[in-house]
Amino acid sequence: MNDQNFINFKKQRDLGTMLSDTFKFLNTEWKPFFATILKISIIPILIAICAVVYYTMSSVSFIGDISEASNYDSLNLNFSDLVIPTSALLLSYLVAYALITIATLSYIKSYIDHKGLVNYQEIQDATKVKFWPYVGLFFLVSLIILVGSIFCFLPGIYFWVVLSVSFCLVIFQNKGVLESISDSFSFIKEHWWETFGILIVVQLIILAISYVADIPAAFYQTADITTILKDQDTTELLNAFTDPIYLTLIAFSYFVKFILYILSTIVTVFVFFDIKEQKNPSSDIIDEIGFE
């Protein structure tokens, strides 16, 4: 790789530089980067998207059964019809996000270690080794944030910011699950507000792009519902949610959201190294002068 194209992750950055370097990294690495991520996670991503469609259709069917029942006695619901698609959705999303996260972080680690010359075998091996630690870390982080949010919304936000770097600790410093969680608190200490600001801005940008990705499905569904209401056939209203074209557009929007998650993960890596460099500058920084 041309030295001028190498992105030095190990340096301090402000928000603007993080965003510009994210796109610079993707501009130079997009082909091998996305090829690697998709090669590892495309099947789980497609399964997760299919699970979204399955869940949507099952939910519509469940609501239809309720609306068609004339009274409580005639209502015959089988909650397994909703539990199964919900479980499939959650499980498939967990697997997809786990593989995307680990593959993204492992790619960047290999990129850094080899000065831009990525070793696919290393990434594949790391994905296998770190999969279950990621799953365990995900559940613990989610539980901590959930508990914090239940008692008060603000602790949930606090834990979200603190634990955002825990996944980086697993990959870049080879920490264990519990160690990553405990070390996240000392790692973020004195850098909470700046991390919060960066994460909020990035999430708002991603939310805006996600909204744009949802527009085709929303427009199509609105047009479909309008047509049904004009025909005064309200019995067909639920069918608007199971229209094949609408479901295809929904599938597309969710695929875009998976891609956007990759972008947010890259920014989180920049945040991690920014704080790390502020705390303890790399000993090899002299060797990396000239790399941008």
N, C-alpha and C positions, 0 to 999 in steps of 0.2 A: 504493500500500500504506500502511496505517496505520503511523506511525512506531513505535508501541508494539509492533508485531508483527515489526519488523525485527530480525534476529539479527546483531549485530555480531561477525563472525568475528575481527576484528583486535583481540583483547585476550587477556590472560593468563587461564587457567582451570586449575582442578584437575580431577581425574578425574570427580568427581561432577557438576561444572558442565558438563563436556564431554558427559557422557551425557544430562543433563537438557536441555541446549541442542540436542543432536541430535534428541531427540524433540519439542522445542518447534519446531525448524525444520521437521520433518516434519509436525507438527500444522498449521502455517500454510501449508506449501508442498506438501503431499502430492499434491494433485491435479495442478498443473502440473508438479511435479518428476517424479513417476513417469510421467506422460503423456509428458514429454519423453524420459526415459530409455528407456521402452518403445518409443516411436515410432522411436528410433534403433537400438535393439538387440533388439527382440522377435524378429525373424526369426532372427538368429544364436543367440539364447537357445533358441528352439524347435529349431533345427537341432542345437545342442549336446545338448539333452535327447534328441532322437531318436538322436543318436550314442551316448549312454549306453545306450539300449535296444538298439541295434544291436550294440554291444560286448558287452553282457550275453548276448544271444542267441548271438552268435558264440562267446563263451567257453564257454558251456554246450555248444554243438555240438562244439567242439574237445575238451572234456573227455569228452564222450560217445563220440567216436571212439576216444579212448585206452582208455576203460573197456571198450568193446565188442571191442577187439582181443584175440584169444586168446593171442597171443605176439608177440614183437618183429618176426618176419618178416611177420606179417599186418598190422602197423601201417603204414598209408599216410597220413601226415599232410601236409597242404598248409599250410605256415606262413603263406602269403599270406592264408589265411582268417582269421588272427589279426592279421597285420600291417596289413592294410587297415582293419579296424574300429578298431584302436588308433590308427593315424595319423589317421583321421577324427575320433576322439574328441579327440585332442590339438589338432589344427588348429582344430576347431570351438570348443573351449573357449578357445583363445588369442584367436580373433576376438571371441567373445562377451565375454570379460573385458576385452579392449582397448576395445571400444565402450562397455561399461558404465562403465569407469574414466574414460575421456576425457569421456564425456557428463556423468558426475556432477561431475567437477572443473570442466568448462567451465560447467556450470549454476551452480555455486557462484561461479565467477569473475564471470560475468555478473550474478549476484545481488548480489555485493559492489560491482562497478563502477557499477551503476545503482541502488544503494540499494533492492534488492528488486524492481525492475522488470526481469524477465528478457527478454532478446532471443533468441528461438529461432534466428534465422538465424545469430547469432554462435556459438551452440553447435553448430549443424550444420556451419558452416564450420570451426570448431576441431576437430571430430571428424574431418573429412576431412584437415586439415593435419597433425594430431598422431598419426594412426593409425600410420604407419610408424615415426616416432620412438619411439612407445610399444612397438611390436613389437621394435625393436632394443634398447631399454632393458630390456624384459622378459627377452630372451635373455641379455644381459650380466649383469643382476642375478641371474637364476637360475643362471648359470654360476658367478658369484662365490660365491653361497651354497652351491652344490653342492660346489665345490672346498673351501670352508672346512669343510663338514660331513664330507667324505671324510677329510681329514687329522685333524680333531678336531671333535667336535660343537660345542664352545663357540665356535670362530671362525664357524661357520655361524650361530649365534644372534646373534653380534655383528654380522655383516654384514647379517642380516635386519633388525635394528633400525635400523642406520645407513641402509640403502638404502630403508627404508620411505617416506622423505620425498622420494626422488628423483623420483617421478612428480609430486609437487606442484611441484617446481622446474621441471619441463618446462612445466606449465600456467601457474602463477602468476608465474613469473619468466622464462618463455620461454627456458629454458636448452636447450642441445643435449644429446644423449645422454651423451657422455663428460664434458661439463662438469657435468651433473647428478649423475653418479656421484662425481666428484672433490669437488664442493661439498658433497655429503651428509656427508662425513666431518668437514669443518670446521663444518658447520651443526649436527650432532648433538653435537659436542664439548662436554663439560661438561653435557650433557643426556641422556646415554645411559641412565642408570639410571631416570630418571623416564619416559622414552619407553618403555623396556622394561616397566616396571610397568604403564603404561597399556595398551600393546598386549597384554600377557599377560592382563590382566583382561578386556579387550574380546573377545579370542579365546576365552577360557573361557566367557563369556556366550553368544557366538555358537555355540560347540560344544554348549553345553547346549540351546539352542533347536533346533539342527540335529538333536540326538539326539531331541528331542520330535517333530520332523517325520518322523523315520525310524520312529517307533513303529508307525504304521498298517501300513506295509509289513512290518515285522518280525513283528507279531502275525498278519497274514494268512498270511505264509509259514510261520510256526511251526505254525499251525492246518492248513495245507495239507500240510506234511511229516508232522505227527502222523497225519493221516487216511491218508496213503500207507503209513506204517509199520504202522498198525493193520490195513490190508488186506494187509500183508506183500508188497507189490508194490514192491520196491526198484528195479526197472527204471524205474519212473516217478518216481523221486526227483528227477532232474535237471529234470523238467518243472515242478517247483515254482518254478524260477527263470525260467521262460519263460511262466508263467501271465499272461494279459492283464491281470487285475486287479492282480496283484503289480507288473507293469511300469508300470501306470498310477500306482500308489501311489509307486513309485520315481521316476517322472517328476515327480510333485507335490513330493516331498521335495527333488529337485534344483532345482526352480523356487524353492522357499523359500530354498535356499542361495544362489541368485543374488541374491535380495532382501536377504538378510543381508549379503552382500558389499558391497552398496551402503551399508548402515549402517556397516560397518567403514571404508569409504572416507571417509565423512563425518567420523567420529571422527579419522581420520588427518589430515584437513584442519584440524581443531581443534588437533591436536598441532602441526602445522606452524606455524600462526599463533601458538600459545602460545609456542613457542620463538623465533619471529621477533620477537614483541613483547618478549620478555625481552632479546633481543640488541639490537634497534633499534626502539624504539616508533615507531608510525606518526606521520608529521608531521601527518596529518589527524585525529588522535584527538580534538582539541578540537571539530571539526565534527561528530563522531559522538556527543558527549555527549547523553544523552537517548534514544539507540537502545539497546535491549536485545535 
